[in-house]
Amino acid sequence: MKPFRLLLTLFVLVILTQTTFAGRYYDSETGRWLQVDPLADKYPGWSPYNYCVNNPLVMVDPNGMWTVEYDSQENVVSAVYQEGDTYKDLYTQLGISAEDFSEKYGIDLAGDITTKTFDITSSVISNTNFDPNSTSSNCHGFVAVATGNTQTENQVSGNEIMNTLGNPPTSSSPKTGDIAVWSTQGSIEGIDLTGQPAHSAIFTLNNQAGEAQFLQRMGTNHPVTVNTGQQISSFYQNKVTEMQTKYNMVLPTMNATPQYYRLGK
């Protein structure tokens, strides 16, 4: 093969199979970065080419830097900061003042960034009375109990979730703890379901790539995890495609972006 055609072929393969995040290529076929993690020295027990320490359902790492984590054993949601983040980014999304943030975490905002892990549980959820691995709850049930609107976790239907939450006002600029609700688009058997709640979750933080991250239960029988909006949308789109193929019928889809609601904050 001539050099030009070889280079063109390699270029096309890169475009089709790899995604660029902040200067590093990610190969979706192998689930690996093609360049080493710039913070690999902090994780000597892991390959510098791994993604999310091999746990992408719980962690996100869009550019090889910081992640948001959920510790289901202690019901702790942690904001883990590394290079490129600022304290202002964090306390702005948490919806608290610089003074309150400094007092709560004992942080000197005028100094260098030394503390890089913050427990933000109280900002995300108001009630930890839920079973992270429950098999009797769905996404709406988790949101309802985690926000303190119910005392026990169980199934809550999509057409009941807003009433259960007290029909909160919408929010155009989400902050930590706001409720995100994805709506259905389309109809089934002549019944229009457009606008009906299809999935709900709790907004945590935007990552450095600007992606929203949510504490949520993907569905019944799914554990509580932190996922990006893209992961949530992809999961449900795959489920719809799978069911359409299985039952040979057109099913409603879910909107790619959610509407945010604020619960008395």
C-alpha positions in Angstrom: 0.0 0.0 0.0 1.3 3.4 -0.9 2.3 5.7 2.0 -0.4 8.2 1.3 -3.2 5.5 1.2 -1.8 4.0 4.4 -1.9 7.3 6.2 -5.4 8.0 5.0 -6.6 4.5 6.1 -5.1 5.0 9.6 -6.7 8.5 9.8 -10.1 7.1 9.0 -9.7 4.3 11.5 -8.8 6.9 14.2 -11.8 9.0 13.3 -14.2 6.0 13.4 -13.0 4.2 16.5 -11.3 6.8 18.7 -12.5 9.8 20.6 -10.3 12.7 21.6 -10.6 14.1 25.2 -8.3 17.0 26.2 -5.5 15.8 23.9 -5.7 12.1 24.6 -7.2 9.5 22.4 -9.7 7.0 23.8 -10.3 3.8 21.9 -13.9 2.7 22.5 -13.2 -0.8 21.0 -10.7 -1.7 23.7 -11.9 0.6 26.5 -8.5 2.1 26.9 -6.7 5.4 26.5 -3.9 5.4 23.8 -1.7 7.8 25.9 -0.8 7.4 29.5 -2.8 9.2 32.3 -1.1 12.4 33.2 -1.8 11.6 36.8 -0.7 7.9 36.5 1.9 8.4 39.3 -1.0 8.8 41.8 -2.3 5.3 41.0 0.8 3.1 40.9 -1.3 -0.1 41.2 -3.2 0.6 38.0 -2.2 0.6 34.3 -1.7 4.2 33.1 -3.9 3.3 30.1 -7.0 2.2 32.2 -10.3 4.1 32.1 -12.0 5.0 35.4 -10.0 2.3 37.3 -12.0 -0.2 35.3 -15.3 0.9 36.9 -17.1 3.2 34.4 -20.6 2.6 35.9 -19.5 4.3 39.1 -16.9 6.8 37.9 -16.5 9.1 35.0 -13.2 10.4 33.6 -13.8 12.4 30.4 -10.3 13.9 30.2 -8.2 11.7 32.4 -8.5 14.1 35.3 -11.0 14.3 38.2 -14.0 12.2 38.9 -17.2 12.3 41.0 -17.6 9.2 43.1 -20.3 7.5 45.1 -19.4 5.3 48.1 -22.5 3.1 48.5 -21.1 1.6 51.8 -21.2 5.0 53.6 -23.7 6.8 51.4 -21.0 9.4 50.6 -20.9 11.4 47.4 -17.4 12.8 46.9 -16.1 15.5 44.6 -12.5 14.5 43.8 -10.5 17.4 42.4 -7.3 17.3 40.5 -5.5 19.6 38.1 -7.5 22.4 36.4 -10.3 22.7 39.0 -10.9 25.6 41.4 -12.7 25.9 44.7 -15.0 28.5 43.1 -16.2 26.0 40.5 -17.2 23.7 43.4 -18.9 26.1 45.7 -20.7 27.7 42.8 -22.2 24.4 41.7 -23.0 23.5 45.3 -25.0 26.8 45.5 -23.3 28.1 48.6 -21.2 31.2 49.2 -17.4 31.3 49.4 -17.6 32.1 53.1 -19.9 29.1 53.9 -17.8 26.8 51.8 -14.6 27.9 53.6 -16.2 27.5 57.0 -17.8 24.1 56.2 -14.6 22.5 54.9 -12.0 24.6 56.8 -10.5 25.8 53.5 -8.4 28.9 53.0 -9.6 30.1 49.7 -6.7 32.5 49.4 -4.2 29.7 49.6 -3.1 26.9 47.2 -5.5 24.0 46.5 -4.4 21.3 49.0 -7.7 19.6 49.8 -9.0 17.8 46.7 -11.6 15.4 48.0 -14.9 16.8 49.4 -17.8 14.9 50.9 -20.8 16.7 49.3 -23.5 14.2 50.5 -25.5 16.7 52.4 -25.7 19.0 49.3 -26.8 16.1 47.0 -29.3 14.2 49.2 -31.3 15.0 52.3 -32.1 11.4 53.3 -29.8 8.4 53.3 -32.6 6.0 54.3 -32.3 3.9 51.2 -30.8 0.6 50.2 -28.1 1.2 47.5 -28.7 -2.2 46.1 -32.5 -2.4 46.4 -34.2 -4.7 43.9 -37.7 -3.4 44.7 -37.2 0.3 43.8 -36.9 2.1 40.5 -35.3 5.4 39.5 -38.2 7.5 40.6 -38.5 5.6 43.9 -34.8 6.3 44.7 -35.2 10.0 44.0 -38.3 10.3 46.1 -36.7 8.7 49.2 -33.2 10.3 48.8 -34.8 13.8 48.7 -36.8 13.0 51.8 -40.2 13.1 50.1 -41.0 9.5 51.3 -39.6 7.5 54.2 -39.4 4.1 52.4 -38.1 3.3 49.0 -40.3 1.5 46.6 -41.7 1.7 43.0 -42.9 5.2 42.0 -44.5 5.5 38.5 -43.5 8.2 36.1 -46.9 9.9 36.2 -46.6 10.0 40.0 -43.1 11.3 40.5 -43.8 15.1 40.2 -46.7 15.0 42.6 -44.6 12.9 45.0 -41.9 15.6 44.9 -44.5 18.3 45.5 -44.5 19.7 41.9 -41.3 21.8 42.5 -40.5 24.8 40.3 -38.2 24.4 37.3 -34.6 25.5 37.3 -32.7 26.8 34.2 -29.3 26.7 35.9 -29.0 23.5 37.9 -27.0 23.3 41.2 -26.1 20.3 43.3 -29.2 18.5 44.6 -31.6 19.6 41.9 -33.8 16.9 40.4 -33.4 16.0 36.7 -36.3 14.5 34.9 -36.1 13.1 31.4 -39.3 13.1 29.4 -40.8 10.5 26.9 -41.0 11.5 23.3 -43.5 9.6 21.1 -46.5 7.3 21.3 -47.3 3.6 21.6 -50.4 1.9 20.2 -51.9 5.3 19.5 -51.4 6.6 23.0 -49.2 9.8 23.0 -46.7 9.7 25.9 -44.8 12.8 25.0 -43.9 14.8 28.1 -44.4 12.0 30.6 -41.5 11.5 33.0 -39.3 8.6 31.8 -36.4 8.8 34.2 -35.3 10.9 37.2 -32.0 11.5 38.9 -30.2 13.9 41.2 -27.8 16.4 39.7 -24.3 16.4 41.4 -21.8 18.4 39.4 -20.6 19.3 35.9 -17.2 17.8 35.2 -14.4 19.6 33.4 -15.7 18.7 30.0 -19.0 20.4 30.9 -20.9 17.1 31.2 -23.6 16.9 33.9 -23.2 14.0 36.4 -26.1 12.5 38.3 -26.6 10.3 41.4 -29.2 7.8 40.3 -30.6 4.4 40.0 -30.7 3.5 36.3 -33.8 1.4 36.8 -35.3 -1.4 38.8 -32.7 -3.9 40.0 -29.9 -1.4 39.3 -27.6 -0.2 42.2 -27.2 3.5 42.9 -24.4 5.0 40.9 -23.0 8.2 39.5 -23.4 8.6 35.7 -23.2 11.3 33.1 -26.3 12.4 31.2 -24.8 10.8 28.1 -24.5 7.4 29.8 -28.1 7.6 30.9 -29.4 8.6 27.5 -27.3 5.8 25.8 -28.6 3.2 28.2 -32.2 4.0 27.6 -31.8 4.3 23.9 -30.2 0.9 23.8 -33.1 -0.5 25.8 -35.6 1.0 23.4 -33.8 -0.3 20.4 -33.6 -3.8 22.0 -37.3 -3.9 22.7 -38.2 -2.5 19.3 -36.3 -5.3 17.7 -37.7 -7.9 20.0 -41.4 -6.9 19.6 -41.2 -5.5 16.1 -42.9 -2.3 17.0 -42.1 1.4 17.3 -41.7 2.6 20.9 -41.4 6.0 22.4 -37.9 7.4 23.0 -36.5 9.5 25.9 -35.3 13.1 25.4 -31.5 13.5 25.5 -31.6 16.3 28.0 -33.6 16.6 31.3 -35.6 19.3 32.8 -34.3 20.4 36.2 -36.4 21.1 39.3 -35.4 22.7 42.6 -36.8 21.3 45.9 -37.2 24.3 48.3 -33.6 25.5 48.1 
